[in-house]
Amino acid sequence: LYRDFPNGWAPVQHLIAEGLLHSGSEEAVKLAEDIATRWVRTNYAAYKATGAMHEKYDVEACGKSGGGGEYKPQVW
């Protein structure tokens, strides 16, 4: 169970996409490309809206920063 859903972090997105890319499956490669494209889009949309990069993003809402958890999310 992923307890911080719907938050997503760049390192986790990267690991998932890289794993899929190297799986040898054509379907997995397409999924990796989709994940990477959506991740970059949400980062860009949030940056355009706030002028900052965020530690985590809401993976269900393009351009929305993540929230909740044990501490206040970092913004750069």
Z-matrix of the N, CA and C atoms (Angstrom, degrees):
N
C 1 1.453
C 2 1.515 1 109.78
N 3 1.313 2 116.36 1 125.70
C 4 1.456 3 121.68 2 178.55
C 5 1.517 4 107.92 3 -87.89
N 6 1.307 5 118.23 4 107.90
C 7 1.455 6 122.74 5 -169.76
C 8 1.512 7 114.96 6 -81.88
N 9 1.296 8 119.45 7 -13.74
C 10 1.455 9 120.15 8 -178.37
C 11 1.525 10 111.95 9 -107.85
N 12 1.306 11 116.59 10 16.15
C 13 1.464 12 121.54 11 176.49
C 14 1.526 13 108.77 12 -59.72
N 15 1.307 14 120.25 13 137.51
C 16 1.456 15 129.11 14 14.05
C 17 1.527 16 114.67 15 -100.48
N 18 1.335 17 118.17 16 26.05
C 19 1.458 18 120.52 17 179.45
C 20 1.517 19 111.78 18 -73.02
N 21 1.332 20 115.12 19 144.55
C 22 1.452 21 121.85 20 175.51
C 23 1.521 22 109.54 21 -133.98
N 24 1.339 23 116.65 22 144.97
C 25 1.462 24 123.02 23 179.75
C 26 1.521 25 109.12 24 -119.54
N 27 1.307 26 116.03 25 148.52
C 28 1.467 27 121.11 26 -179.14
C 29 1.535 28 112.58 27 -54.44
N 30 1.339 29 120.20 28 -47.77
C 31 1.472 30 118.49 29 -178.24
C 32 1.531 31 112.99 30 -60.30
N 33 1.314 32 117.04 31 -37.95
C 34 1.462 33 120.24 32 -179.71
C 35 1.527 34 110.20 33 -68.65
N 36 1.338 35 116.50 34 -44.20
C 37 1.462 36 120.50 35 178.55
C 38 1.527 37 110.11 36 -60.24
N 39 1.337 38 115.79 37 -41.63
C 40 1.464 39 120.79 38 179.97
C 41 1.526 40 111.63 39 -62.95
N 42 1.315 41 116.76 40 -47.08
C 43 1.472 42 120.11 41 -179.87
C 44 1.524 43 111.91 42 -61.09
N 45 1.318 44 116.30 43 -42.23
C 46 1.472 45 120.01 44 179.52
C 47 1.524 46 110.45 45 -63.78
N 48 1.330 47 116.37 46 -48.38
C 49 1.466 48 120.21 47 -178.58
C 50 1.527 49 111.34 48 -62.98
N 51 1.322 50 117.96 49 -43.86
C 52 1.467 51 121.02 50 179.59
C 53 1.528 52 111.25 51 -63.22
N 54 1.315 53 116.52 52 -42.42
C 55 1.458 54 119.84 53 178.40
C 56 1.518 55 111.67 54 -60.64
N 57 1.317 56 115.71 55 -44.30
C 58 1.468 57 119.87 56 178.70
C 59 1.522 58 111.49 57 -65.09
N 60 1.344 59 116.76 58 -41.82
C 61 1.470 60 120.67 59 179.44
C 62 1.522 61 112.24 60 -59.43
N 63 1.306 62 116.59 61 -35.70
C 64 1.464 63 120.95 62 -176.54
C 65 1.531 64 113.49 63 -95.43
N 66 1.307 65 116.83 64 11.31
C 67 1.463 66 120.52 65 -177.24
C 68 1.530 67 113.37 66 -77.03
N 69 1.328 68 115.75 67 -21.59
C 70 1.460 69 118.88 68 -177.39
C 71 1.521 70 113.14 69 88.53
N 72 1.312 71 117.91 70 -2.26
C 73 1.450 72 122.28 71 -179.45
C 74 1.526 73 110.33 72 -98.59
N 75 1.321 74 116.57 73 129.81
C 76 1.461 75 121.20 74 178.59
C 77 1.533 76 110.76 75 -62.23
N 78 1.316 77 115.80 76 -40.26
C 79 1.465 78 121.00 77 178.79
C 80 1.538 79 110.99 78 -64.15
N 81 1.331 80 116.72 79 -40.10
C 82 1.464 81 121.13 80 179.13
C 83 1.521 82 111.09 81 -66.85
N 84 1.328 83 117.53 82 -37.47
C 85 1.464 84 121.32 83 177.99
C 86 1.526 85 110.03 84 -63.23
N 87 1.312 86 117.24 85 -42.76
C 88 1.471 87 120.55 86 177.69
C 89 1.527 88 110.80 87 -62.68
N 90 1.311 89 117.30 88 -39.67
C 91 1.459 90 121.32 89 178.06
C 92 1.528 91 110.14 90 -65.50
N 93 1.324 92 117.15 91 -41.94
C 94 1.467 93 120.94 92 177.81
C 95 1.524 94 110.73 93 -60.14
N 96 1.312 95 116.65 94 -43.56
C 97 1.468 96 120.60 95 178.77
C 98 1.524 97 110.89 96 -63.95
N 99 1.321 98 117.30 97 -38.71
C 100 1.463 99 121.49 98 178.11
C 101 1.528 100 110.68 99 -65.57
N 102 1.314 101 116.91 100 -44.48
C 103 1.464 102 121.10 101 179.04
C 104 1.531 103 109.92 102 -61.05
N 105 1.322 104 117.00 103 -47.04
C 106 1.464 105 120.85 104 -179.37
C 107 1.527 106 111.57 105 -63.28
N 108 1.315 107 117.17 106 -43.21
C 109 1.459 108 121.03 107 179.86
C 110 1.522 109 110.87 108 -62.59
N 111 1.322 110 116.99 109 -46.58
C 112 1.469 111 119.96 110 -179.70
C 113 1.528 112 111.08 111 -65.80
N 114 1.325 113 117.51 112 -35.93
C 115 1.463 114 120.70 113 179.09
C 116 1.529 115 110.71 114 -65.11
N 117 1.315 116 116.82 115 -46.47
C 118 1.468 117 119.96 116 179.19
C 119 1.530 118 110.25 117 -63.97
N 120 1.308 119 117.39 118 -40.76
C 121 1.472 120 120.51 119 178.28
C 122 1.521 121 111.94 120 -60.38
N 123 1.308 122 117.68 121 -44.65
C 124 1.466 123 119.08 122 -178.50
C 125 1.519 124 111.07 123 -69.13
N 126 1.337 125 117.74 124 -36.10
C 127 1.465 126 120.77 125 175.24
C 128 1.522 127 110.37 126 -62.28
N 129 1.311 128 116.59 127 -45.97
C 130 1.461 129 121.25 128 -178.74
C 131 1.527 130 111.57 129 -65.07
N 132 1.316 131 116.49 130 -44.00
C 133 1.465 132 120.44 131 179.67
C 134 1.528 133 110.81 132 -61.96
N 135 1.315 134 117.47 133 -42.68
C 136 1.464 135 120.79 134 178.61
C 137 1.518 136 110.65 135 -66.07
N 138 1.329 137 116.82 136 -40.28
C 139 1.467 138 120.08 137 179.16
C 140 1.530 139 110.80 138 -63.65
N 141 1.320 140 116.50 139 -43.49
C 142 1.459 141 119.92 140 178.49
C 143 1.523 142 111.01 141 -61.58
N 144 1.321 143 117.15 142 -37.72
C 145 1.467 144 121.35 143 -176.98
C 146 1.528 145 112.98 144 -77.41
N 147 1.341 146 117.16 145 -32.97
C 148 1.463 147 120.00 146 -172.02
C 149 1.521 148 114.46 147 -116.75
N 150 1.338 149 117.46 148 -17.56
C 151 1.462 150 120.65 149 -175.96
C 152 1.520 151 112.79 150 75.13
N 153 1.334 152 116.90 151 15.23
C 154 1.466 153 120.88 152 -177.97
C 155 1.520 154 110.27 153 -141.73
N 156 1.335 155 114.58 154 158.83
C 157 1.459 156 121.56 155 171.63
C 158 1.522 157 107.27 156 -97.23
N 159 1.316 158 116.19 157 145.83
C 160 1.450 159 121.27 158 -175.55
C 161 1.525 160 110.80 159 -114.69
N 162 1.310 161 115.53 160 151.34
C 163 1.465 162 121.26 161 179.83
C 164 1.518 163 111.37 162 -63.51
N 165 1.331 164 115.66 163 -40.79
C 166 1.459 165 120.27 164 -178.89
C 167 1.514 166 109.43 165 -141.41
N 168 1.329 167 114.04 166 156.61
C 169 1.464 168 121.57 167 -177.96
C 170 1.517 169 109.67 168 -129.34
N 171 1.329 170 114.61 169 154.75
C 172 1.458 171 121.63 170 174.63
C 173 1.529 172 106.38 171 -79.04
N 174 1.313 173 117.55 172 114.43
C 175 1.468 174 120.72 173 -175.51
C 176 1.524 175 112.89 174 -76.32
N 177 1.319 176 117.30 175 -4.47
C 178 1.462 177 120.82 176 177.46
C 179 1.527 178 112.78 177 -99.71
N 180 1.324 179 117.59 178 -9.26
C 181 1.462 180 120.76 179 -175.91
C 182 1.526 181 109.58 180 -136.75
N 183 1.313 182 117.31 181 104.35
C 184 1.462 183 122.01 182 -176.64
C 185 1.529 184 110.78 183 -56.18
N 186 1.330 185 115.15 184 125.21
C 187 1.450 186 121.49 185 176.25
C 188 1.510 187 115.55 186 87.73
N 189 1.317 188 117.84 187 1.10
C 190 1.464 189 120.87 188 -179.64
C 191 1.525 190 109.27 189 -98.94
N 192 1.335 191 116.03 190 129.74
C 193 1.460 192 118.71 191 178.43
C 194 1.519 193 110.05 192 -71.76
N 195 1.321 194 115.32 193 156.74
C 196 1.454 195 121.11 194 179.36
C 197 1.516 196 110.45 195 -77.75
N 198 1.300 197 115.62 196 169.92
C 199 1.454 198 119.59 197 -179.43
C 200 1.507 199 112.12 198 -157.49
N 201 1.309 200 114.48 199 -175.98
C 202 1.450 201 120.41 200 179.92
C 203 1.507 202 111.75 201 73.84
N 204 1.273 203 116.46 202 -167.98
C 205 1.452 204 121.40 203 178.69
C 206 1.512 205 112.56 204 93.67
N 207 1.307 206 115.64 205 -164.20
C 208 1.457 207 122.55 206 -173.20
C 209 1.524 208 113.92 207 -85.12
N 210 1.318 209 118.08 208 -13.30
C 211 1.464 210 121.21 209 -176.72
C 212 1.517 211 109.11 210 -151.47
N 213 1.317 212 116.04 211 167.54
C 214 1.458 213 121.13 212 177.78
C 215 1.537 214 108.93 213 -71.44
N 216 1.341 215 117.73 214 127.82
C 217 1.468 216 120.19 215 -179.77
C 218 1.535 217 112.90 216 -58.76
N 219 1.305 218 115.73 217 144.15
C 220 1.466 219 122.14 218 179.12
C 221 1.527 220 110.91 219 -77.18
N 222 1.326 221 115.67 220 145.45
C 223 1.462 222 122.75 221 176.47
C 224 1.517 223 107.16 222 -134.35
N 225 1.341 224 116.37 223 134.80
C 226 1.464 225 120.02 224 -179.83
C 227 1.497 226 110.83 225 -120.57
